[in-house]
């Protein structure tokens, strides 16, 4: 598990935004992963995607690393942000915009506003 932890740590530190998910950003393999990847893609956020289905050690390792039991998991600037429910809530409240702004992560503010309008 140490190798997986090292790999996870290197990945989250080397990329501004990382999504550990089932599948890939272009082909999510579960609804929760699809929702988070869809939000990030719609908002134009550049992010690294890690398919946990491709490596059991990473799949379990990321849960241990964050002390969070489920996937997807979003990391911004090396910090664990949350899973699907938290990201959805943060998107709708505007907190995700604030986090990206504070972290210097580029995103499409108009797209974020459209998500909120569609879910109001």
MOBEL-V323049 format. One record per residue. N is the residue number from 0. SS is DSSP state (helix for helix, strand for strand, loop for the rest). PSI is psi in radians with two decimals (* if undefined). D_FIRST is the distance of its C-alpha to the first C-alpha in whole Angstrom. Layout:
# MOBEL-V323049
N_SS_PSI_D_FIRST / N_SS_PSI_D_FIRST
This chain:
# MOBEL-V323049
0_loop_-0.40_0 / 1_helix_-0.69_4 / 2_helix_-0.74_5 / 3_helix_-0.75_5 / 4_helix_-0.77_6 / 5_helix_-0.77_9 / 6_helix_-0.75_10 / 7_helix_-0.82_11 / 8_helix_-0.79_12 / 9_helix_-0.70_14 / 10_helix_-0.82_15 / 11_helix_-0.44_17 / 12_helix_-0.44_18 / 13_helix_-0.26_20 / 14_loop_2.42_21 / 15_loop_-0.69_24 / 16_strand_2.24_23 / 17_strand_2.35_20 / 18_strand_1.98_20 / 19_strand_2.15_17 / 20_strand_2.92_19 / 21_loop_1.97_19 / 22_strand_-2.76_21 / 23_loop_2.95_23 / 24_loop_-0.49_25 / 25_loop_-0.37_28 / 26_loop_1.28_27 / 27_strand_2.59_25 / 28_loop_0.13_24 / 29_loop_2.77_25 / 30_helix_-0.69_27 / 31_helix_-0.77_25 / 32_helix_-0.70_23 / 33_helix_-0.71_27 / 34_helix_-0.84_28 / 35_helix_-0.79_26 / 36_helix_-0.68_26 / 37_helix_-0.75_30 / 38_helix_-0.86_31 / 39_helix_-0.76_29 / 40_helix_-0.78_31 / 41_helix_-0.64_34 / 42_loop_-0.01_34 / 43_loop_0.45_33 / 44_loop_2.25_30 / 45_loop_2.16_28 / 46_loop_2.63_25 / 47_strand_2.37_21 / 48_strand_2.38_20 / 49_strand_2.06_17 / 50_strand_1.85_17 / 51_helix_-0.29_14 / 52_helix_-0.32_16 / 53_helix_-0.24_16 / 54_loop_1.88_12 / 55_helix_-0.62_10 / 56_helix_-0.70_7 / 57_helix_-0.68_8 / 58_helix_-0.82_11 / 59_helix_-0.64_9 / 60_helix_-0.69_6 / 61_helix_-0.56_10 / 62_helix_-0.71_11 / 63_helix_-0.71_9 / 64_helix_-0.77_10 / 65_helix_-0.22_14 / 66_loop_0.70_14 / 67_loop_2.24_16 / 68_loop_-0.15_16 / 69_loop_2.88_17 / 70_loop_2.45_17 / 71_loop_2.82_19 / 72_strand_2.25_18 / 73_strand_2.32_20 / 74_strand_2.36_20 / 75_strand_2.14_23 / 76_loop_0.74_23 / 77_loop_-0.08_19 / 78_strand_2.38_20 / 79_strand_2.24_19 / 80_strand_-0.85_22 / 81_strand_-3.04_22 / 82_loop_-2.83_22 / 83_helix_-0.87_25 / 84_helix_-0.74_27 / 85_helix_-0.75_27 / 86_helix_-0.71_27 / 87_helix_-0.84_30 / 88_helix_-0.78_32 / 89_helix_-0.62_31 / 90_helix_-0.83_33 / 91_helix_-0.50_36 / 92_helix_-0.24_36 / 93_loop_-0.10_36 / 94_helix_-0.58_33 / 95_helix_-0.71_31 / 96_helix_-0.85_34 / 97_helix_-0.75_34 / 98_helix_-0.80_30 / 99_helix_-0.75_31 / 100_helix_-0.85_34 / 101_helix_-0.58_33 / 102_helix_-0.09_30 / 103_loop_0.49_32 / 104_loop_2.18_30 / 105_loop_2.41_33 / 106_loop_2.85_34 / 107_loop_1.83_37 / 108_helix_-0.66_39 / 109_helix_-0.70_41 / 110_helix_-0.73_39 / 111_helix_-0.74_37 / 112_helix_-0.65_41 / 113_helix_-0.66_41 / 114_helix_-0.81_38 / 115_helix_-0.74_40 / 116_helix_-0.75_43 / 117_helix_-0.37_42 / 118_loop_0.19_40 / 119_loop_*_43
